[in-house]
Every structure is written in structure tokens, then in C-alpha cells.
Amino acid sequence: MTRRKKSTSATETAKLRGGRAVLYLRVSDPKQVNTDYDPEGNSIPAQRQACTALAADLGLTVVDESTSSRGGRPRALTAGPGSSR
């Protein structure tokens, strides 16, 4: 099944500008966590690059990230800049 990209209108994008984002990066195999960049998106570095680029395109500031492998719960997020935690 091919996923269809949801298009974001100019109005929706304008509403996001100046917002904050948290990245959730997940792989199913722990070996993929420290793998070099994989253009197919099967590694944490590839997902980080794609998500960071999307956040920049949408005018969002990435304030934190969480990674997960083996399908379990993500590790707790650390308090990022501007966090009230």
C-alpha cells in the first residue's frame, strides 16, 4: 500500500510558522539506530534529516526528539529549550 502525502495549504503552513516540534524517530531493529544515513529512511539519521528538513520547511523549531527501537515505548523526552518541565 502506497501512502499518499497530505498536502499542506499555504494557510495551514502560515499557522505553523514559529511553532515548535518534537521528533519521534523509530526503527524496528536496534541495529538501525546507529546505522549511517540510509536514503530509504530505514535509519535514525535518515529519519532525523527528513523530519528536520520538513520542520524547517514548515517554519517550526525542533526542540526535542525521542528515538525508539523494537516497537516499545519511546524513551522519555528530555526537557528542551523553552520547556516548562
N, C-alpha and C positions, 0 to 999 in steps of 0.2 A: 504494500500500500504506500503510495507516494503522498507525503504531506504537502499540503498547499500552504504557501506563505500567505499570511494575512497582511494585507496592505494597510499601511498606516497613513491616514489622510494628513494633509498639512495642518489642519485644525487640531487633530489629535496630537501630532508631534509638537506643536506650539505649546500645548498644555503641559507636556512633559518637560520642556526646557527648564533647566535649573533644578530639576529634581534629583533624587538620589537613587542609586541602585545597589542591590546586593546580588552577587553572582552565586549561583548554585551549580557547581560543576560535578558531574557524576560519571563514573565508569563502572563496568560490571566486573572487571578483572583488576585486582590490585597491582598487577604488573604494568597497567596502563597509566598509573598515577605519575610515575617518573619517566615515562617514555618521552623521547624527543617529539617535536612537533609532527603531527600526522595530519595531512591536508584533508583527510576524510572525516576528521573530527573525533577520532577514536582515542584521544588522549586528553589529559587535563590541560596541557599547554595549548593545544589546538582549540579547545572549547574556550579557554581564557581569552585567547586572541580574538575569536569570533564575537564573544559576548562583550568584550571591552570595546571593540570597533562599533558594535551595534549601539552600545550605551553612548558612545561619543557622537554617533550619527543622530541620536535622539536628544542630544543635549543633556544627558544625565551624567552625574558624577558617581563613579563606583566607590562606595565607602567601605565595603567589606566583601568577603567571599567565603563560601563554605564548600568543601570537597567531600565526596563520598565514594567509596568503592564497595563492592559486594552487595549492593542493594539494601544496605542497612540504613539507619537514620544518619543524617549528616552530623558531623561533629559540631559542637556548639559554636556559634558565631562569636568572634571577638568584637569588642566594642570598637567601632570605627570612629573616624573623625566626626564630630558633631553629634555623637550618640549620647543618649541620656542614660545609658546603662552604666 
